[in-house]
Amino acid sequence: MKIVHVTHNIHTGGAATYVHRVIRCNEKLGIDQSLIVGSPSGLYSREEILRPGGSDALKIWKARVSNKLDNNLNRLEFNTNRRHRSLNLIGALSGKTLNASRANIVHLHWINHGLISIRQLNRIEKPIVWSSLDMWPFTGGEHYVSRENLSRLKGGYKKDNRNSEDWGIDLEKYCFIQKEKLTSKKLLFIHPSAWLKDISASSKIGSSLQHVILPPPVDTDFFRPLESQISDQENTKSDFTIGFGGGLSGRKGWQEVKSLFLNYLVDHNRVKLVHFGGTKADSDLVKFDNYKFVGQIPAESQELVRLINQMDLLLFPSEAEAFGLLAQEAQSCGTPVMCRLGTGSVDTIEVNRTGRVFSSSADLIAQIKYFLELSREELSEMRHQARVRAVKLWSYKSISMELFKIYRAWEKS
């Protein structure tokens, strides 16, 4: 069996981290694999830019130009969801290159930023496995579609269900028509959560394709409880530290966290909010002693492991989330997690054993009160259960075997 992975990069962003971890899982089983990217990382010896051979500098330039041209097409339409979409009308990678590889399976991941056009996807002749890390594979071009705007995704992109505030050429409709042709392919979606799988299966594109659920892998040997930190927490009974790692992103739920702080946490001096991700603190909160902004923390770093270990609870209130790597990493370090109902991140926790869920701002405050009322012994048990769950479900050993079974079954089907 030979796999060729296709993704924009493996060095920046959550999707990149996911792909890098999948590659590591396959390495543990000795699976023959290669990687095609549009932006090189130097992190993997079998990484090729667009295709084997040729000038790397020229291929990088080609990928960047493709991305710029694709982005410029945005000017043909005003779209309220513009910042969270990719058109993939132009791309630097050809389907012919993938067909010429020795791979038995083409494993697609995050393929935007000028990597490959939808038209070239339709030219792939090999069996396809596609990790749907957001909604893009089965929408017209949006990476996330709100609950209120699912009609186009489910019924097809038509004139009568277009957002009334959008105008110009309906680029999402054109992209959708091109993607519909993929339904004739031998294509299997891998979804990180039941939430995303259900949305995909109910979409017009996904309804005629096959789906499996497989959570992202986590290096549970790296993301682990630190003994020194556990001792410090046992000796410090007066403080409770809450962490949030989404910067100032609205989609990641910062406004919900800010509201929680101003309406509840600000009056509880023993409760600390540690805010990370992004480059800017919230200017309205910096004056408070129990708010601490620590900036951007490198992914898969000892700094991140130490920070997570300092938390008693990680807030993960994303409004639209396929799964949540940080929520996994936190539990692997033995830190409970709070997630929003109606998102894929709910799949990361076992309610009352490794975390809790909330449904509204008022409910979030109620759930925080629940945690603050836990004894140190009860919180310690929740920490233990979080770690046990992470190792059982998400370790490289567990995921590599499941992924191998998926490849083998799809290759033979």
LINMOHU-V646784 format. One record per run of one state. SS is the DSSP state (@ for helix, = for strand, . for the rest). FROM is the first residue (numbers start at 1). TO is the last residue. Records with the same first field share a line. If there is no record, write none. Layout:
# LINMOHU-V646784
SS: FROM-TO  FROM-TO
This chain:
# LINMOHU-V646784
.: 1-1  7-13  29-31  38-46  50-55  79-81  86-92  94-94  101-104  109-115  117-117  122-126  133-135  139-141  143-146  150-150  156-158  162-166  169-170  185-186  192-193  203-205  209-209  214-226  236-239  245-253  264-264  268-270  277-290  296-301  310-312  317-324  333-336  341-343  349-350  352-354  359-360  373-375  395-395  413-413
=: 2-6  32-37  47-49  77-78  85-85  93-93  105-108  116-116  127-132  142-142  167-168  187-191  210-213  240-244  271-276  291-295  313-316  337-340  351-351  355-358
@: 14-28  56-76  82-84  95-100  118-121  136-138  147-149  151-155  159-161  171-184  194-202  206-208  227-235  254-263  265-267  302-309  325-332  344-348  361-372  376-394  396-412
